[in-house]
């Protein structure tokens, strides 16, 4: 994977995507909670090689660590949901990163090649999934 361009951190959230990419969200750095989202995209020819890119300069959520991230895939979309975490205060918010359109493999007959739909990644930060908080 090579040397990452992001600052050292711990306690970050991460989630794998359906095409082998990985999102890394937040974390705890030497200066405190980190407010960043990075994506590692594998090389099309070698899944062990790829490149890191920052997906959003400053996401609207506060820098945080110890958050949970989970990938959800439906027929229409792929998203990563970021839940809670701590920015020196426990958080009960929920954010999502949406990839649209979803990656769809097309199966054609034997006389034609198999292709895939273009994969543009659109982030929709700041869209709360719920206006209420629950306690356990």
VOGU-500104 format. One line per field, with one value per residue: residue in three letters; x negated, y, z of N, C-alpha, C in turn; residue number from 1. Coordinates in steps of 0.2 Angstrom, whole numbers. Each point is the difference from the previous one (the first is absolute). Example, Ala and Ser with C-alpha at 12.3 -4.5 7.8 and 13.67 -1.06 7.14 Angstrom:
// residues 2
lomar: (ALA / SER)
n.east: (-66 / 2)
n.north: (-28 / 5)
n.up: (39 / -4)
ca.east: (4 / -4)
ca.north: (6 / 6)
ca.up: (0 / 1)
c.east: (-4 / 4)
c.north: (6 / 5)
c.up: (0 / 3)
fiba: (1 / 2)
//
This chain:
// residues 136
lomar: (UNK / UNK / UNK / UNK / UNK / UNK / UNK / UNK / UNK / UNK / UNK / UNK / UNK / UNK / UNK / UNK / UNK / UNK / UNK / UNK / UNK / UNK / UNK / UNK / UNK / UNK / UNK / UNK / UNK / UNK / UNK / UNK / UNK / UNK / UNK / UNK / UNK / UNK / UNK / UNK / UNK / UNK / UNK / UNK / UNK / UNK / UNK / UNK / UNK / UNK / UNK / UNK / UNK / UNK / UNK / UNK / UNK / UNK / UNK / UNK / UNK / UNK / UNK / UNK / UNK / UNK / UNK / UNK / UNK / UNK / UNK / UNK / UNK / UNK / UNK / UNK / UNK / UNK / UNK / UNK / UNK / UNK / UNK / UNK / UNK / UNK / UNK / UNK / UNK / UNK / UNK / UNK / UNK / UNK / UNK / UNK / UNK / UNK / UNK / UNK / UNK / UNK / UNK / UNK / UNK / UNK / UNK / UNK / UNK / UNK / UNK / UNK / UNK / UNK / UNK / UNK / UNK / UNK / UNK / UNK / UNK / UNK / UNK / UNK / UNK / UNK / UNK / UNK / UNK / UNK / UNK / UNK / UNK / UNK / UNK / UNK)
n.east: (-4 / -7 / -4 / 4 / 3 / 4 / 2 / -4 / 3 / 4 / 4 / -2 / 5 / 2 / 1 / 1 / -1 / 5 / -4 / 0 / 3 / -4 / 5 / -3 / 4 / -2 / 0 / -5 / -2 / -6 / 4 / 3 / 7 / 0 / 1 / -1 / 1 / -3 / -1 / -1 / -3 / 2 / -6 / 2 / -6 / 0 / 4 / -6 / 1 / -2 / 5 / -2 / 6 / 0 / 5 / -1 / -1 / 6 / 1 / 7 / -2 / 0 / -7 / -1 / 0 / -2 / 1 / 6 / -3 / 5 / -2 / 4 / 3 / 4 / 5 / 2 / -3 / -6 / 0 / -4 / 3 / -1 / -1 / 2 / -3 / -6 / 2 / -1 / 6 / 3 / 0 / 6 / -4 / 3 / -5 / 1 / -4 / 3 / -1 / 0 / 2 / 4 / -5 / 1 / 0 / -1 / 4 / -4 / 3 / -1 / 4 / 2 / -4 / -3 / 4 / -1 / 5 / 0 / -5 / 5 / -4 / 5 / -3 / 5 / -4 / 1 / 1 / 3 / -1 / -1 / 6 / 1 / -1 / -3 / 2 / -5)
n.north: (-6 / 0 / 5 / 0 / 4 / -4 / 4 / -2 / -6 / 0 / -5 / -1 / 2 / -6 / -1 / -6 / 1 / -1 / 5 / -1 / 6 / 4 / 1 / 5 / 0 / 6 / -1 / -2 / 6 / 2 / 4 / -6 / 1 / -4 / 5 / -6 / 0 / -6 / -1 / -7 / 1 / -7 / -2 / 1 / 0 / 4 / -4 / -2 / 2 / 6 / 4 / 4 / 2 / 6 / -2 / 3 / 7 / 2 / -6 / 1 / -7 / 1 / 1 / -6 / -4 / -7 / 3 / -2 / -4 / 0 / -5 / 3 / -6 / 4 / -2 / 5 / -2 / 3 / -1 / 4 / -3 / 6 / -3 / 5 / -2 / 2 / 7 / -4 / -2 / -4 / -3 / 3 / 2 / 1 / -2 / 2 / -4 / 3 / -7 / 4 / -4 / -5 / -4 / 0 / -6 / 1 / -5 / 0 / -1 / -7 / 3 / 3 / 6 / -2 / 4 / 6 / 2 / 6 / 1 / 4 / 3 / 0 / 5 / -3 / 4 / -1 / -6 / 2 / -6 / 3 / 3 / -7 / 0 / -6 / -2 / -3)
n.up: (0 / 1 / 1 / 5 / -4 / 3 / 5 / 4 / 1 / 5 / 2 / -6 / -4 / -2 / -7 / -2 / -7 / -4 / -2 / 6 / -1 / 4 / 4 / 1 / 6 / 0 / 6 / 3 / -1 / -1 / -5 / 0 / 0 / -5 / -4 / -2 / -7 / 0 / -6 / 1 / -6 / 0 / -2 / -7 / 0 / 6 / 3 / 0 / -6 / 1 / 1 / 4 / 2 / 1 / 3 / 5 / -1 / 1 / 2 / 0 / 2 / 6 / 0 / -1 / 6 / 0 / -6 / -2 / -4 / -4 / -5 / -4 / -3 / -4 / -3 / 4 / 6 / 2 / 6 / 3 / 5 / 3 / 6 / 3 / 6 / 1 / 2 / 5 / -4 / 3 / -6 / -1 / -4 / -6 / -4 / -7 / -4 / -5 / -2 / -5 / -5 / 2 / 2 / -6 / 0 / -6 / -1 / -5 / -6 / -2 / -5 / 6 / 1 / 6 / 2 / 2 / 4 / -3 / 3 / 0 / 4 / 3 / 3 / 5 / 2 / 6 / -4 / 5 / 2 / 6 / 2 / 2 / 6 / 0 / 5 / 2)
ca.east: (4 / -4 / 1 / 6 / -1 / 3 / -4 / 1 / 6 / 3 / 7 / 4 / 5 / -1 / 5 / -1 / 5 / 1 / -5 / -7 / -2 / 1 / 0 / -2 / 3 / -2 / -5 / -3 / -7 / -4 / 3 / 7 / 4 / -1 / 6 / -2 / 2 / -5 / 1 / -5 / 3 / -5 / -2 / 4 / -4 / -3 / 4 / -5 / -2 / 6 / -1 / 4 / 2 / 4 / 7 / 3 / -5 / 2 / 7 / 3 / 0 / -6 / -5 / 2 / -3 / 5 / 6 / 1 / 2 / 3 / 2 / 7 / 0 / 6 / 0 / -1 / -5 / -4 / -1 / -3 / 3 / -5 / 4 / -3 / -7 / -2 / -4 / -1 / 6 / 4 / 5 / 6 / 3 / -1 / -1 / -1 / -4 / 3 / -3 / 6 / 4 / -3 / -4 / 4 / -4 / 4 / -1 / 2 / -1 / -7 / -3 / -2 / -4 / 3 / -2 / 3 / 3 / -5 / 0 / -1 / 1 / 3 / 1 / 5 / -1 / 4 / 7 / 2 / 4 / 5 / 0 / 0 / -5 / 2 / -5 / 1)
ca.north: (6 / 6 / 5 / 4 / 7 / 3 / 1 / -6 / 0 / -7 / 0 / 2 / -4 / -2 / -4 / -2 / 1 / -6 / 0 / -1 / 6 / 0 / 7 / 2 / 6 / 3 / -3 / 4 / 2 / 3 / 6 / -1 / -3 / 1 / 1 / -2 / -6 / -2 / -6 / -4 / -3 / -4 / 0 / -5 / -6 / -4 / 2 / 2 / 7 / 5 / 7 / 4 / 7 / 3 / 0 / 6 / 4 / 0 / -3 / 4 / -2 / 1 / -5 / -5 / -6 / -5 / -1 / -6 / 1 / -6 / 1 / -3 / 0 / -2 / 0 / 7 / 4 / -3 / 5 / -1 / 4 / 2 / 1 / 1 / 2 / 5 / 5 / 2 / 0 / -6 / 3 / -5 / 2 / -5 / 3 / -5 / 1 / -4 / -1 / 0 / -6 / -6 / -4 / -5 / -4 / -2 / -6 / 0 / -7 / -2 / 3 / 7 / 0 / 2 / 7 / 2 / 7 / 5 / 0 / 7 / 0 / 7 / 0 / 4 / 0 / 4 / -1 / -4 / -5 / 0 / 6 / -1 / -4 / -5 / -2 / -7)
ca.up: (0 / 0 / 5 / -1 / 1 / 6 / 6 / 4 / 4 / 2 / 1 / -6 / -2 / -7 / -3 / -7 / -5 / -4 / -5 / 3 / 3 / 7 / 3 / 7 / 3 / 7 / 4 / 6 / -2 / 5 / 2 / 2 / -5 / -7 / -4 / -7 / -3 / -5 / -4 / -3 / -6 / -3 / -7 / -3 / -2 / 6 / 6 / 5 / -1 / 0 / 2 / 5 / -2 / 5 / -4 / 2 / 3 / 7 / 1 / 4 / 6 / 4 / 1 / 5 / 0 / 3 / -4 / -3 / -7 / -3 / -7 / -2 / -7 / -3 / -7 / -3 / 2 / 4 / 5 / 7 / 6 / 5 / 6 / 7 / 1 / 5 / -2 / 7 / 3 / -3 / -5 / -2 / -7 / -5 / -6 / -5 / -6 / -5 / -7 / -4 / 0 / 2 / -5 / -3 / -5 / -6 / -3 / -7 / -3 / -1 / -5 / 2 / 6 / 6 / 2 / 6 / 0 / 3 / 7 / 2 / 7 / 2 / 7 / 2 / 7 / 4 / 0 / 6 / -1 / 5 / 4 / 7 / 3 / 4 / 5 / 1)
c.east: (-4 / 1 / 6 / -1 / 4 / -4 / 1 / 6 / 2 / 7 / 4 / 5 / -2 / 5 / -3 / 5 / 0 / -5 / -7 / -3 / 2 / 1 / -3 / 2 / -2 / -6 / -3 / -7 / -4 / 3 / 7 / 4 / -1 / 6 / -2 / 3 / -5 / 3 / -6 / 4 / -5 / -1 / 5 / -4 / -3 / 3 / -5 / -3 / 6 / -3 / 4 / 2 / 5 / 7 / 3 / -4 / 2 / 7 / 4 / 1 / -6 / -5 / 2 / -4 / 5 / 7 / 1 / 2 / 2 / 2 / 7 / 0 / 7 / 0 / -1 / -6 / -5 / -2 / -4 / 3 / -5 / 5 / -4 / -7 / -1 / -5 / -2 / 6 / 4 / 5 / 5 / 2 / -2 / -1 / -1 / -4 / 3 / -3 / 6 / -2 / -4 / -4 / 5 / -4 / 5 / -2 / 3 / -1 / -7 / -4 / -3 / -4 / 5 / -2 / 3 / 1 / -6 / 1 / -2 / 1 / 3 / 1 / 5 / -1 / 5 / 8 / 2 / 5 / 6 / -1 / 0 / -6 / 3 / -5 / 1 / -1)
c.north: (6 / 4 / 4 / 8 / 4 / 0 / -6 / 1 / -6 / 1 / 3 / -5 / -2 / -4 / -2 / 1 / -5 / -1 / -1 / 6 / 0 / 8 / 0 / 6 / 2 / -3 / 5 / 1 / 3 / 6 / 0 / -4 / 2 / 1 / -1 / -7 / -2 / -6 / -3 / -3 / -5 / 1 / -5 / -6 / -4 / 3 / 2 / 7 / 5 / 7 / 3 / 6 / 3 / 1 / 7 / 4 / 0 / -2 / 4 / -2 / 2 / -5 / -5 / -6 / -5 / 0 / -7 / 2 / -7 / 1 / -3 / 1 / -2 / 0 / 7 / 4 / -4 / 6 / -2 / 4 / 1 / 1 / 2 / 2 / 5 / 5 / 4 / 1 / -6 / 3 / -6 / 2 / -6 / 4 / -6 / 3 / -4 / 0 / -1 / 1 / -6 / -3 / -6 / -4 / -2 / -7 / 0 / -7 / -1 / 4 / 7 / -1 / 2 / 7 / 2 / 7 / 5 / 1 / 7 / 0 / 7 / -1 / 5 / 1 / 5 / -1 / -5 / -5 / 0 / 6 / -1 / -4 / -5 / -2 / -8 / -1)
c.up: (0 / 6 / 0 / 1 / 6 / 6 / 5 / 5 / 3 / 1 / -5 / -2 / -8 / -2 / -7 / -4 / -4 / -6 / 3 / 3 / 8 / 2 / 7 / 2 / 7 / 3 / 6 / -2 / 6 / 3 / 2 / -5 / -7 / -4 / -7 / -2 / -5 / -4 / -3 / -6 / -3 / -8 / -3 / -2 / 6 / 6 / 6 / -1 / -1 / 2 / 5 / -3 / 6 / -4 / 2 / 4 / 8 / 0 / 5 / 7 / 4 / 0 / 5 / 0 / 3 / -3 / -3 / -8 / -3 / -7 / -1 / -7 / -2 / -8 / -3 / 2 / 5 / 5 / 6 / 5 / 5 / 6 / 6 / -1 / 5 / -3 / 7 / 3 / -4 / -5 / -2 / -7 / -5 / -7 / -5 / -5 / -5 / -7 / -5 / -7 / 3 / -5 / -3 / -5 / -5 / -2 / -7 / -3 / -1 / -6 / 1 / 7 / 6 / 2 / 7 / -1 / 3 / 8 / 3 / 8 / 2 / 8 / 2 / 8 / 3 / 0 / 6 / -2 / 5 / 4 / 7 / 2 / 5 / 6 / 2 / 8)
fiba: (1 / 2 / 3 / 4 / 5 / 6 / 7 / 8 / 9 / 10 / 11 / 12 / 13 / 14 / 15 / 16 / 17 / 18 / 19 / 20 / 21 / 22 / 23 / 24 / 25 / 26 / 27 / 28 / 29 / 30 / 31 / 32 / 33 / 34 / 35 / 36 / 37 / 38 / 39 / 40 / 41 / 42 / 43 / 44 / 45 / 46 / 47 / 48 / 49 / 50 / 51 / 52 / 53 / 54 / 55 / 56 / 57 / 58 / 59 / 60 / 61 / 62 / 63 / 64 / 65 / 66 / 67 / 68 / 69 / 70 / 71 / 72 / 73 / 74 / 75 / 76 / 77 / 78 / 79 / 80 / 81 / 82 / 83 / 84 / 85 / 86 / 87 / 88 / 89 / 90 / 91 / 92 / 93 / 94 / 95 / 96 / 97 / 98 / 99 / 100 / 101 / 102 / 103 / 104 / 105 / 106 / 107 / 108 / 109 / 110 / 111 / 112 / 113 / 114 / 115 / 116 / 117 / 118 / 119 / 120 / 121 / 122 / 123 / 124 / 125 / 126 / 127 / 128 / 129 / 130 / 131 / 132 / 133 / 134 / 135 / 136)
//
